[in-house]
Amino acid sequence: MTQVISVNISVDETSDLDQTVEALVDAGLRVNRVLPALRVVTGSAEPRTLQDMSFVPGVLHVNEEHAVRAARFGSFLRRYRSHTSHTSQSQGY
């Protein structure tokens, strides 16, 4: 299975945004949203394509978003619920 990560890409104000987005797609970006006022493109890509995207004319930064693991939160939530149910029972709630 190919790993895919979420990315945010900042585009230079002087560059043509549409041309830069097209070049990013050619470099491997799957575009999610284009935010023209912010000059930001969001999407997903394979990690091996990030360097290619950073060399696209007009690209200032390619930032990888870090994933939050739901399993960790789920185990925290289970522990929290278990703790609060024991606490509420001992307090007569």
Secondary structure, DSSP 8 states (H G I E B T S, - for coil): ----EEEEEEE-TTS-HHHHHHHHHHHT-EEEEEETTTTEEEEEE-GGGHHHHHTSTTEEEEEE-----HHHHHHHHHHHHHHHHHHHHHTT-
